C-alpha cells in the first residue's frame, strides 16, 4: 500500500531540531513505516519547499504562503487563512507519489480540500474540532475582561484574541464545508463520533488511537504521600479555553483554608493572554497562591515533574482526547480532569480518575482535598489508568487499527 499523509507537523522529516515538533504523529509514523508492504509519504507546510526520502518514507514540505513575520502580520490584517494550500502543489505531490490512499490528519487545516477529490480514496482523522472549539472559545472569560488585558501592540500586530477568534471561525467554516465530502472518518471518542453524526452524517466512522511519545511508556509513577506539601501539576495550552482561570481560582480557595500545596503549571508563560486575563480576573499573583508558572519543558523534564507530583489536574473547557491526560495515565498518575468533550471516553470516573464539570473551581478544590485524604484510592485509580492506557496506546494495537482501516477503505473501492 502507498499511503500519503497530510499532517500539521513535519513528523520525522530530517530537518534541523528547531523545526522538529515530534509528538504522536511521529510516533505513529515510526510504527507504520516499519510495517511490511507500506510505502509512506508525509506532506506538511514548511518555510521552504522540501523533499527527502528516508527508507520507505518520502517527505514533502510545501512552502508556506506567509513565510515571514511581516507577511504573517499582513495575512492577519486581511483575515486570510495561513494554511490554505495551492491545489496545483497538492496535485503535483499526489501525481509524483501515486498513493493508493490519502490520509489527512486533522480537520483544521487547508489539506481538507483534498476530501473533495473522488479519484483517490481518502480518510480524515479527527484531532480537535474547530467548529466546537469556536463555540467554546470564550469559556471562562467575558469579552470585556479580555479587552481589559489586551495590549495596543496586540491590536496593531493582529495577534489579539479577537483576531484569533475570527480566524477560528473561518477555519470552522472551512472545516464544515470540506467535511461534507468526507466518506471515511477516523476518531476515538464518543464526542468526536457524535460531532461527525452532525457534520458528516453519511461518512463511515473508524476508531484509530494514538501512539504517544516513547518516553512515557517505561516510566511508572509511585509518589508516596508524606508530610511535605501536596504537589499538583497541570500541562496546559495557552488558548483561553484551556481553563487556566479555573486552576488559579481553585488554588485561591485552597490557600484561603490553609491547605498545604504547591501547583506546577507547565506549558503556560506569564506573557500569555490566558495568564494575564486570569490574574486580572481573580486579583491574585501566581506566587501568592502557591502556583509556579514553568513555561514549556522538554519530554524528560516534563516527566520528572509529573513523577514528583501527587496529582495531575486538567481543567480544559473543551477537548477531544487530550494527549496530556493520556500521558499522565500511561505513567499511572491519579488524575482529576474536567468532563468536557471526549474525556469521558478516555478516563472512567472514580475508576481511573475523577471527572468534574468544567469551570467549577469549588468542586475542583474540594476533590483535591478529598484525594489528599484518601490517597490509597487515588493510587489505585492511577494503577487502573495505566493498565487502560498501556493497552489503548500499545504500538502494535494502534498499527493494527490503522492498517485494518486502510484495508477496509481500499477493499470498499
Buried (B, 14 or more C-beta within 10 A) or exposed (E): BBBBBBBBBBBBBEBEEEBBBBBBBBBBBBBBBEBEEBBBBBBBBBEEEBEEEEEBBBBBBBBBBBEEEEEBBEBBEEEBBBBBBEEEBBEEBBEEBEBBBBBBBBBBBBBBBBBEBEEBBBBBBBBBBBBBBBBBBBBBBEEEBBBEBBEEEBEEBBBBBBBBBBBBBBBBBBBBEBBEBBBBBBBBBEBBBEBBEEBBEEBBBBEBBBBBBEBBBEBEBEBEBEEEEBBBBBBBBBBBBBBBBBBBBBBBBBBEEEBEBBBBBBBBEEEBBBBBBBBBBBEBEBEEBBBEBBEEBEBEEBBEBBBEBBBBBBBBBBBBBBBBBBBBBBBBBBBBBBBBBBBBBBBBBEEBBBBBEBBBBEBBBBBBBEBBEEBEBBBBBBBBBBEBBBEBBBBEEBBEBBBEBBEEBEEEE
